């Protein structure tokens, strides 16, 4: 067991997609690199869903037969220095109604680099280097996968866009083809991680698709990392109506029963009345721990961590910095608890030797 000091480093892997993952990464990047007398991140990796088929990503996917770049582009921007010209360029979206209208520069850059290298994952790596990203980004798979859902009314819907548009509860979700494999580098990152986070993000279109890739949930389950589930702030109209925290976590466990989380991070600050009114008009409500039955753990051994995680502004979003701080604090606490337990075991059993 490694002797842990106050100043200790972590290897962190964050899994998800959409706005939720990029928000988390934007906060975690501030912990990358040594911080005096504080836990810091030595290596930060993101495993990102590639099932998007809408907007600019969907158009490029259909026209160029490439993987959708949108979520990955957002993660690269989140991990870059916000003030750089290149980061601003990657955010830029062309206006107008012509062929370029609606495309983002970052998506087009990734498309061009994929064509030049012949390898989407390599294009992502090189683009991250160009942006001087403070982390590694891996697509969940490089297979051309589509998300398929069986809805509560029995319909079978193909594609993330159509699933979201159906606004119906999902009975079952899978990838086609379902034998898609993850990148070896992504599995290696999971296997060597000290911390693995899952969420936040759209439950059925950003989080679970990563866990449908063969080998990913197994690798997470076998990892010795501290495993953290981050709850969403709001329900998603149609898909997660009536879901509290427990239902979100139970859905993840349904698709990935191999994963046993050590911590669950839940926001405990209520949205404003105006935010609640605006979101309710679209059918969304806030996800709070007290919405669950008796507010009891739905997974043996899980520890709930409540904190004010709301960002300022009209939209309900996680505050990147506060969320990242809670994640790092959970990881540090768990490692110290393990070390204290190991020290006690060493005292009781002199044959156990600490390995540095």
N, C-alpha and C positions, 0 to 999 in steps of 0.2 A: 504494500500500500504506500503510495507516494505521500511524503510529508508535506502538508499544505500550509503555506504561510499566508499572511494577510494579502501580500502582493502575489497573486497567482493568475495563471493564464488559462483560458478556456478555448476549446474548439467547438464552435456552435454551428448547427445545421438547422435551417428554418425551412419548413415545408408548407406550400400553399400556392397562392396566385392572386390575381386581381389587386385591388387597392389595399386590402388587408396586409398582404405580404410585403409590399413595397413600403407601407407605413412602418411596419416593424423594422425592416432593414434600415430605413432612414435613421431610426433611433439607435439601433445596435452598432452602426458604423462608428459612432462617436466613442465606443469602447474598444475599437480595434487599435492595438498598439499599447505598449506599457503605460500604466497610470500609477504614479507613486502611491504606495500603501493602499492599493485598491485592486479588486478583481478586474481583469481586462481580457479582451478577446484576442487570442493569437491567430485564429483562423475562423473566418465567417463564410459559410456556404449557404446557398439557396437552391432548393429543388422546386422547380416551377412547372405547373400544369401546362400542357400544350394541346388542350382540347377546344380552344376558342375558335369560332368560325364566323364571327360577326365583325362588322366595321372594316377598318383598314386591314387588320390581320386576316379576316375572312376573304377579302378580295385578293390579297397576295397569295393566300393559300390556294385559292381556286385557279388563279391565273398562272402561278409559277410552280405549283405543286410542291410548296415548301411548308415547313411547320409554321404555325402562327407566331409572329414575333412580339406581339403587343405586351403581354404580361412580362416577358423576359426583358423587353426594352425598359419597362417601368422599374424593374428591379435594378437594372444597370444604372439608371438615372438616380435611383434612391441610394445606391452605394457610391456614387461619384461625388466630387466636390460640387455643390450646387451652384457656385459662382462661376464655374468655368464656362467658356463660350461653347465648348463641345456639348456640355450637359444641356445648355439652352437650345442648341441646335437639335439634339435628340428629342427634345420636348416639342419642337416646332411642328405644327400641323398646317398643311397647305389649305388655303381657302379656295372658294370657287366651286363650280359644278363640272369642271373638266375631269380628265382622267386622273389628275393629281389631287383633285379636291377630296379632302377628308383623310388623305394619307399623312402619316407623320414621317418626318425626316429619319428618325431612328429606325422605323420599320423598313424604309427603303434602303437605308444603309446596311441593315442586317440582310436584307434580300440580296443586295448586290454582292456582299461579302460571302454569302452562302454560295452564290453562283460562281464566284471566283475560286473559292476553296473547295467547292463540291462537298462541304461538310457543315451542316448547321451548327453542331456543337462547337466546331473549331471557329466558326464565324462568331459565335457568342463569346468564346474565350478571347479572341483577338479584339472584338469590339470593347470588351471590358478593359483590356489593356489600354486601348485608345482613350477610354474615359478615365483611366487611372482608378478603377473601381476598388473599393476596400473589401473585396470579397470575391468568391467564386460562384458562378451561376451555372446550374445544370438543368437542362430540360428533363422532365421526369422520364421521358423516353424520346428516342429519335424516330420511332415508328409513326406513320401517318395514321393516328388514331382518331376515332370519332366517338363522342359520348352518346350513349343510347339509354333511354329511360322507358320503363313501363310505368304508366301513370295509374293513379288510383281507380280511374274509370276504365282501365283495361287497354287504353291506347298505347301504342309503341311509337315513341318520338325520337327522331335522329337529329343530333346536332345540338350543341350548347345553346345556340340562339333560339331554336324551336322549343327546347325544354323550358327555357326561361319564359318565353312568350306564352307557353301553355298555361302558366300560372295554376298549376295543379299539383297536388301532393304526389310525391314519387314513391311508388311501391318498390321498385328495383332499379338499380343503375349498373351499367357495365360499359366496357370499352370494346370497340370493334376496330381491328381484331383484338381479341382478349388475350392473346399470347404475346403481347408486346413486352419487350424487355427494357430494363433501365440501363443507363450508362454505367459501365464498371466504375468510373470515377465517382459517380454519385453514390454507389453502394459503398465504396471505400471511405467516402466522407462520413457516411452514416456509421460505419463500423468503427471508426476512430474518434467519433464525436464524444465530447464531454456533456453536451447539452443538445437535445433535439426538441424543437418547438413545432407544433402543429396548429395552424390557424394564426390570426383570424382570416376570414374570407368567406365567400359564398359557399355554404356547406356542400351542396351537390355539384357545383360547377367549378370550384376552385380548390377545395380541400380534398374531398373524397376521390376525385379522379387520380390524384397522385398515389393514393393507397390502392388503386385498382391495377397499378402496374406490377406485374409479376416480380416478386422478390423484394419489393420495397417494404411492405408491412412486416415481412419476415425479418428483414435486416434490422428494422427499428426495434422489433420485439426482442431480438437477440442482443442488441447493443446494451452495454453497461451505462450508457449515458443517462443523465437526468432527463426525464421526459415531461414536457410541459404542454398542456392544452390551453389555448387562449380563446376565450369565449367571444363570440360576436356581440356587437352592441345592440343590433336590431334584427328582427325577423325579416325574412325575404318573402314578399307577397306571393301567395300561391304555393310556394315550395315548403316553407317552414311555418305556416300559420299555426298558432297555438304552441309553438315550441318554446320552452324555457331552456335554461342551461342544461338540465338533465337530458332533455330530448336531443340536443345538439351532440352532446358527448356520447349518448347511447347510439346515435346513428353512426358516428365514427367507429365505435367499438363493434357495431354490427358488421361493418365492412372490413375491419382490421382487428379481430379479437386477439391477435398476438400482442397488441400494444397495451401496456399497463402504465398509465400516467402516474407520475409522482406528485405533480402539482396541476391545479387548474386555476388560471388567472381570470377573475371575473370583475367587471366594472361595478362599483357600488354607488356611483353618482347618477342621480336621475337627470334625464334630459329636461330641457325647459318646457313649459306648457306649449309655447309656440312650436317648438320642434316636434313635440308629441302630436300636436294637431296636424301639422304638415305631413308627417309620416303616416299618421292614421288615415289620412285622405287617400293614400296609396295602398293602405292595407297592412302597414308595418307597425309593429309595436316594439318597445324596448325589451331586451333580454336581461332579466334580473334573476339572481339566485333564488329569491323567495318565490319565484314562479314555479319552482320545482316542488315535488311532493315532500313536505316536511323539511326541505332544504338539507337533505342528508346526502352523503356521498353515494354516487352510483357506481363507484368502483372501489373495492377494498384497498385501503392504503393511500388513497388520494388525499392531498391536502389542499383545501381551498384557500386562495389568496385574494382578498378583496382590496380594491384600491380605486381611487378616483382616477380614471383613465380617459375621461372625456376631453377632447380638444375644444378650443374656442372656435366660434364660427357658426354659420347657419346650418351646415351639414353635420350630421352626427358622425364623428370620426374619432379614432383612438389618437391620443397624444403620443407621438413617436417617442419622445424622450422619457416620459414617465413609464410607458409600457416597457421600453428597453431596460430601464432601471429595475423594474420589478422582476423581469426575466433574469437578469444578472444576479440580483439578490437571492432569488430562489435557487439558482445554480450554486452560488457560493455557500448558502445555508445547507444545501443537500450534501455537498462535498465535505463540509466540515462535520456534519452529522455522521457521515460514513467513516470519516477519519477517527472521530471520537469512539465510534463503535468498534473499529478495528483496534484502537489502542487498548480498549477494555478487553477485547478478545486476546490480544497479545499478552496482556498481564495474566489472564487466566490460563493461557496456553503458551508456555515458553518455547514450544516448537515452531510457532508461527513467526516467520521472519519478514520484516518490512522490506520492501523492494523499492528503491528510489529510481 
